[in-house]
Amino acid sequence: MEGNDPKHIARALGNVARSKGMSEIAKKSGLGRQALYRALSEDGNPTLETLLGVLDALGLQLTVQPRAA
C-alpha cells in the first residue's frame, strides 16, 4: 500500500485472494468470481465496494492514518 500504485495493490490483493480460493472469496464477499478475477488482475480497477468486500472476506480491514513526517 505504501507505494500508492492502484494496479500493484489490486494485483497483490488478487494474489492473496487466489491463494485463499477465489470461489470462496467470491461467496464470502457476495461478488461474482469472474468479476473478481477482472477487478483484481494486473489491468483491473476495483471499486471501493469490491476492495472492501474482498478485504472483509479475507478477514482484513482498510485503515487510514496520517503519514509519518
The first five atom37 places (N, CA, C, CB, O) and aatype in JSON, in Angstrom:
{
  "aatype": [12, 6, 7, 2, 3, 14, 11, 8, 9, 0, 1, 0, 10, 7, 2, 19, 0, 1, 15, 11, 7, 12, 15, 6, 9, 0, 11, 11, 15, 7, 10, 7, 1, 5, 0, 10, 18, 1, 0, 10, 15, 6, 3, 7, 2, 14, 16, 10, 6, 16, 10, 10, 7, 19, 10, 3, 0, 10, 7, 10, 5, 10, 16, 19, 5, 14, 1, 0, 0],
  "atom_mask": [
    [1, 1, 1, 1, 1],
    [1, 1, 1, 1, 1],
    [1, 1, 1, 0, 1],
    [1, 1, 1, 1, 1],
    [1, 1, 1, 1, 1],
    [1, 1, 1, 1, 1],
    [1, 1, 1, 1, 1],
    [1, 1, 1, 1, 1],
    [1, 1, 1, 1, 1],
    [1, 1, 1, 1, 1],
    [1, 1, 1, 1, 1],
    [1, 1, 1, 1, 1],
    [1, 1, 1, 1, 1],
    [1, 1, 1, 0, 1],
    [1, 1, 1, 1, 1],
    [1, 1, 1, 1, 1],
    [1, 1, 1, 1, 1],
    [1, 1, 1, 1, 1],
    [1, 1, 1, 1, 1],
    [1, 1, 1, 1, 1],
    [1, 1, 1, 0, 1],
    [1, 1, 1, 1, 1],
    [1, 1, 1, 1, 1],
    [1, 1, 1, 1, 1],
    [1, 1, 1, 1, 1],
    [1, 1, 1, 1, 1],
    [1, 1, 1, 1, 1],
    [1, 1, 1, 1, 1],
    [1, 1, 1, 1, 1],
    [1, 1, 1, 0, 1],
    [1, 1, 1, 1, 1],
    [1, 1, 1, 0, 1],
    [1, 1, 1, 1, 1],
    [1, 1, 1, 1, 1],
    [1, 1, 1, 1, 1],
    [1, 1, 1, 1, 1],
    [1, 1, 1, 1, 1],
    [1, 1, 1, 1, 1],
    [1, 1, 1, 1, 1],
    [1, 1, 1, 1, 1],
    [1, 1, 1, 1, 1],
    [1, 1, 1, 1, 1],
    [1, 1, 1, 1, 1],
    [1, 1, 1, 0, 1],
    [1, 1, 1, 1, 1],
    [1, 1, 1, 1, 1],
    [1, 1, 1, 1, 1],
    [1, 1, 1, 1, 1],
    [1, 1, 1, 1, 1],
    [1, 1, 1, 1, 1],
    [1, 1, 1, 1, 1],
    [1, 1, 1, 1, 1],
    [1, 1, 1, 0, 1],
    [1, 1, 1, 1, 1],
    [1, 1, 1, 1, 1],
    [1, 1, 1, 1, 1],
    [1, 1, 1, 1, 1],
    [1, 1, 1, 1, 1],
    [1, 1, 1, 0, 1],
    [1, 1, 1, 1, 1],
    [1, 1, 1, 1, 1],
    [1, 1, 1, 1, 1],
    [1, 1, 1, 1, 1],
    [1, 1, 1, 1, 1],
    [1, 1, 1, 1, 1],
    [1, 1, 1, 1, 1],
    [1, 1, 1, 1, 1],
    [1, 1, 1, 1, 1],
    [1, 1, 1, 1, 1]
  ],
  "atom_positions": [
    [[0.83, -1.2, 0.0], [0.0, 0.0, 0.0], [0.87, 1.26, 0.0], [-0.94, 0.0, 1.21], [0.45, 2.31, -0.49]],
    [[2.07, 1.14, 0.55], [2.91, 2.32, 0.71], [3.26, 2.99, -0.61], [4.17, 1.96, 1.42], [3.47, 4.2, -0.65]],
    [[3.33, 2.23, -1.7], [3.69, 2.81, -2.98], [2.57, 3.58, -3.64], [0.0, 0.0, 0.0], [2.8, 4.31, -4.6]],
    [[1.34, 3.42, -3.13], [0.16, 4.11, -3.68], [-0.08, 3.82, -5.15], [0.3, 5.59, -3.48], [-0.65, 4.66, -5.86]],
    [[0.34, 2.65, -5.62], [0.1, 2.26, -7.0], [-1.13, 1.36, -7.04], [1.35, 1.54, -7.61], [-1.06, 0.2, -6.62]],
    [[-2.26, 1.88, -7.54], [-3.5, 1.1, -7.53], [-3.38, -0.24, -8.23], [-4.6, 1.9, -8.17], [-3.95, -1.23, -7.76]],
    [[-2.67, -0.3, -9.34], [-2.52, -1.57, -10.06], [-1.74, -2.59, -9.23], [-1.82, -1.34, -11.42], [-2.07, -3.77, -9.23]],
    [[-0.72, -2.12, -8.55], [0.07, -3.01, -7.7], [-0.78, -3.54, -6.54], [1.32, -2.27, -7.16], [-0.7, -4.72, -6.19]],
    [[-1.57, -2.67, -5.95], [-2.43, -3.06, -4.82], [-3.47, -4.08, -5.28], [-3.13, -1.82, -4.21], [-3.69, -5.09, -4.62]],
    [[-4.12, -3.81, -6.43], [-5.13, -4.74, -6.95], [-4.5, -6.09, -7.27], [-5.79, -4.16, -8.22], [-5.08, -7.13, -6.95]],
    [[-3.34, -6.08, -7.88], [-2.67, -7.33, -8.24], [-2.27, -8.11, -6.98], [-1.42, -7.04, -9.1], [-2.47, -9.33, -6.92]],
    [[-1.73, -7.42, -5.99], [-1.33, -8.09, -4.74], [-2.54, -8.68, -4.03], [-0.6, -7.1, -3.81], [-2.5, -9.81, -3.54]],
    [[-3.63, -7.92, -3.97], [-4.84, -8.41, -3.33], [-5.4, -9.61, -4.11], [-5.9, -7.29, -3.23], [-5.91, -10.55, -3.52]],
    [[-5.3, -9.56, -5.42], [-5.72, -10.69, -6.26], [-4.91, -11.93, -5.97], [0.0, 0.0, 0.0], [-5.46, -13.03, -5.93]],
    [[-3.61, -11.77, -5.78], [-2.75, -12.91, -5.45], [-3.17, -13.54, -4.14], [-1.28, -12.47, -5.38], [-3.23, -14.77, -4.02]],
    [[-3.45, -12.72, -3.15], [-3.88, -13.22, -1.85], [-5.23, -13.93, -1.98], [-3.96, -12.08, -0.81], [-5.42, -15.01, -1.44]],
    [[-6.15, -13.31, -2.7], [-7.48, -13.9, -2.87], [-7.39, -15.24, -3.59], [-8.4, -12.94, -3.66], [-8.06, -16.19, -3.2]],
    [[-6.56, -15.33, -4.63], [-6.41, -16.6, -5.34], [-5.79, -17.66, -4.44], [-5.55, -16.4, -6.6], [-6.15, -18.84, -4.52]],
    [[-4.85, -17.26, -3.59], [-4.23, -18.24, -2.7], [-5.22, -18.79, -1.68], [-3.03, -17.61, -1.97], [-5.07, -19.92, -1.2]],
    [[-6.24, -18.01, -1.34], [-7.27, -18.45, -0.39], [-8.42, -19.15, -1.08], [-7.8, -17.26, 0.4], [-9.25, -19.78, -0.43]],
    [[-8.48, -19.05, -2.4], [-9.56, -19.66, -3.18], [-10.55, -18.6, -3.64], [0.0, 0.0, 0.0], [-11.35, -18.1, -2.85]],
    [[-10.5, -18.26, -4.91], [-11.32, -17.19, -5.44], [-12.81, -17.49, -5.31], [-10.97, -16.93, -6.88], [-13.6, -16.58, -5.08]],
    [[-13.2, -18.75, -5.45], [-14.62, -19.09, -5.31], [-15.1, -18.8, -3.89], [-14.85, -20.58, -5.65], [-16.2, -18.28, -3.7]],
    [[-14.28, -19.13, -2.91], [-14.65, -18.88, -1.51], [-14.7, -17.38, -1.22], [-13.65, -19.56, -0.56], [-15.59, -16.91, -0.52]],
    [[-13.75, -16.62, -1.76], [-13.74, -15.17, -1.57], [-14.96, -14.55, -2.23], [-12.44, -14.54, -2.14], [-15.59, -13.65, -1.67]],
    [[-15.3, -15.03, -3.42], [-16.49, -14.53, -4.11], [-17.74, -14.8, -3.28], [-16.63, -15.18, -5.51], [-18.6, -13.92, -3.13]],
    [[-17.85, -16.0, -2.75], [-19.01, -16.37, -1.93], [-19.11, -15.49, -0.68], [-18.93, -17.86, -1.52], [-20.18, -14.97, -0.38]],
    [[-18.0, -15.34, 0.03], [-17.99, -14.55, 1.27], [-18.23, -13.06, 1.02], [-16.68, -14.73, 1.99], [-18.83, -12.38, 1.84]],
    [[-17.75, -12.57, -0.13], [-17.88, -11.14, -0.41], [-19.19, -10.79, -1.1], [-16.72, -10.68, -1.26], [-19.58, -9.62, -1.15]],
    [[-19.88, -11.8, -1.64], [-21.11, -11.55, -2.37], [-20.87, -11.0, -3.77], [0.0, 0.0, 0.0], [-21.77, -10.44, -4.39]],
    [[-19.65, -11.16, -4.26], [-19.29, -10.67, -5.59], [-19.08, -11.84, -6.53], [-18.01, -9.79, -5.53], [-18.79, -12.95, -6.08]],
    [[-19.24, -11.6, -7.81], [-19.05, -12.66, -8.8], [-17.58, -13.03, -8.96], [0.0, 0.0, 0.0], [-16.71, -12.17, -8.94]],
    [[-17.33, -14.33, -9.12], [-15.96, -14.81, -9.24], [-15.25, -14.22, -10.45], [-15.95, -16.33, -9.33], [-14.11, -13.77, -10.34]],
    [[-15.91, -14.21, -11.59], [-15.28, -13.65, -12.8], [-15.03, -12.15, -12.65], [-16.17, -13.91, -14.02], [-14.0, -11.64, -13.1]],
    [[-15.95, -11.46, -12.01], [-15.77, -10.02, -11.79], [-14.57, -9.77, -10.88], [-17.04, -9.4, -11.16], [-13.82, -8.81, -11.07]],
    [[-14.38, -10.65, -9.88], [-13.22, -10.52, -9.01], [-11.93, -10.75, -9.77], [-13.31, -11.5, -7.84], [-10.96, -10.0, -9.6]],
    [[-11.9, -11.77, -10.61], [-10.7, -12.02, -11.42], [-10.35, -10.79, -12.25], [-10.9, -13.25, -12.33], [-9.18, -10.4, -12.33]],
    [[-11.36, -10.2, -12.88], [-11.11, -9.0, -13.71], [-10.65, -7.82, -12.86], [-12.37, -8.6, -14.49], [-9.67, -7.17, -13.19]],
    [[-11.36, -7.56, -11.77], [-11.05, -6.39, -10.94], [-9.69, -6.5, -10.28], [-12.12, -6.22, -9.87], [-9.01, -5.5, -10.08]],
    [[-9.27, -7.73, -9.96], [-8.02, -7.92, -9.23], [-6.88, -8.39, -10.13], [-8.23, -8.92, -8.13], [-5.88, -8.93, -9.65]],
    [[-7.05, -8.17, -11.42], [-5.99, -8.52, -12.37], [-5.01, -7.35, -12.48], [-6.58, -8.88, -13.77], [-5.22, -6.29, -11.89]],
    [[-3.95, -7.57, -13.23], [-2.94, -6.52, -13.42], [-3.54, -5.26, -14.03], [-1.8, -7.03, -14.31], [-3.11, -4.15, -13.71]],
    [[-4.53, -5.42, -14.91], [-5.18, -4.28, -15.54], [-6.5, -3.92, -14.89], [-5.4, -4.56, -17.0], [-7.24, -3.08, -15.4]],
    [[-6.8, -4.54, -13.76], [-8.07, -4.29, -13.08], [-8.1, -2.94, -12.39], [0.0, 0.0, 0.0], [-7.06, -2.32, -12.14]],
    [[-9.29, -2.51, -12.1], [-9.5, -1.25, -11.4], [-10.71, -1.44, -10.47], [-9.73, -0.04, -12.41], [-11.81, -0.98, -10.77]],
    [[-10.49, -2.13, -9.33], [-11.62, -2.46, -8.47], [-12.26, -1.22, -7.84], [-11.17, -3.42, -7.36], [-11.58, -0.24, -7.52]],
    [[-13.56, -1.3, -7.69], [-14.26, -0.22, -7.0], [-13.95, -0.33, -5.51], [-15.8, -0.29, -7.25], [-13.43, -1.34, -5.04]],
    [[-14.26, 0.71, -4.79], [-14.07, 0.68, -3.34], [-14.93, -0.43, -2.74], [-14.42, 2.06, -2.7], [-14.5, -1.11, -1.81]],
    [[-16.12, -0.61, -3.25], [-17.02, -1.67, -2.77], [-16.38, -3.05, -2.95], [-18.37, -1.62, -3.52], [-16.44, -3.88, -2.05]],
    [[-15.77, -3.28, -4.11], [-15.1, -4.55, -4.36], [-13.91, -4.73, -3.43], [-14.65, -4.64, -5.82], [-13.72, -5.79, -2.84]],
    [[-13.11, -3.69, -3.3], [-11.95, -3.73, -2.43], [-12.35, -4.07, -0.99], [-11.2, -2.39, -2.47], [-11.75, -4.95, -0.36]],
    [[-13.34, -3.37, -0.48], [-13.79, -3.62, 0.89], [-14.39, -5.0, 1.05], [-14.8, -2.56, 1.31], [-14.19, -5.65, 2.08]],
    [[-15.12, -5.46, 0.06], [-15.71, -6.8, 0.12], [-14.66, -7.89, 0.15], [0.0, 0.0, 0.0], [-14.78, -8.85, 0.92]],
    [[-13.62, -7.74, -0.66], [-12.55, -8.73, -0.68], [-11.76, -8.69, 0.62], [-11.61, -8.48, -1.88], [-11.46, -9.74, 1.2]],
    [[-11.43, -7.5, 1.09], [-10.71, -7.38, 2.36], [-11.5, -8.03, 3.49], [-10.43, -5.91, 2.68], [-10.93, -8.75, 4.31]],
    [[-12.8, -7.78, 3.54], [-13.65, -8.37, 4.58], [-13.66, -9.89, 4.47], [-15.09, -7.81, 4.49], [-13.57, -10.6, 5.47]],
    [[-13.78, -10.4, 3.25], [-13.79, -11.85, 3.03], [-12.48, -12.49, 3.46], [-14.08, -12.16, 1.57], [-12.45, -13.66, 3.85]],
    [[-11.39, -11.72, 3.38], [-10.09, -12.22, 3.79], [-9.83, -12.01, 5.28], [-9.0, -11.54, 2.99], [-8.78, -12.41, 5.8]],
    [[-10.78, -11.37, 5.96], [-10.6, -11.09, 7.38], [-9.68, -9.9, 7.63], [0.0, 0.0, 0.0], [-9.05, -9.81, 8.69]],
    [[-9.6, -9.0, 6.66], [-8.75, -7.82, 6.76], [-9.6, -6.56, 6.77], [-7.75, -7.77, 5.6], [-10.79, -6.6, 6.44]],
    [[-9.0, -5.45, 7.15], [-9.71, -4.17, 7.11], [-8.77, -3.09, 6.59], [-10.25, -3.8, 8.51], [-7.55, -3.19, 6.73]],
    [[-9.36, -2.09, 6.0], [-8.61, -0.94, 5.49], [-8.55, 0.09, 6.6], [-9.27, -0.35, 4.2], [-9.58, 0.44, 7.19]],
    [[-7.36, 0.59, 6.88], [-7.18, 1.59, 7.93], [-6.5, 2.81, 7.33], [-6.35, 1.01, 9.12], [-5.58, 2.68, 6.53]],
    [[-6.96, 3.98, 7.73], [-6.37, 5.24, 7.27], [-5.7, 5.92, 8.45], [-7.45, 6.18, 6.63], [-6.27, 6.02, 9.54]],
    [[-4.48, 6.38, 8.23], [-3.75, 7.06, 9.29], [-2.87, 8.14, 8.67], [-2.91, 6.06, 10.12], [-2.55, 8.06, 7.49]],
    [[-2.46, 9.12, 9.44], [-1.6, 10.18, 8.91], [-0.24, 9.59, 8.49], [-1.4, 11.3, 9.97], [0.24, 8.62, 9.08]],
    [[0.33, 10.18, 7.48], [1.67, 9.78, 7.05], [2.69, 10.19, 8.1], [2.03, 10.42, 5.68], [2.55, 11.19, 8.8]],
    [[3.73, 9.36, 8.18], [4.83, 9.72, 9.09], [5.56, 10.93, 8.51], [5.81, 8.52, 9.3], [5.75, 11.03, 7.3]],
    [[5.96, 11.82, 9.38], [6.65, 13.04, 8.92], [8.03, 12.77, 8.45], [6.7, 14.05, 10.02], [8.73, 13.7, 8.04]]
  ]
}
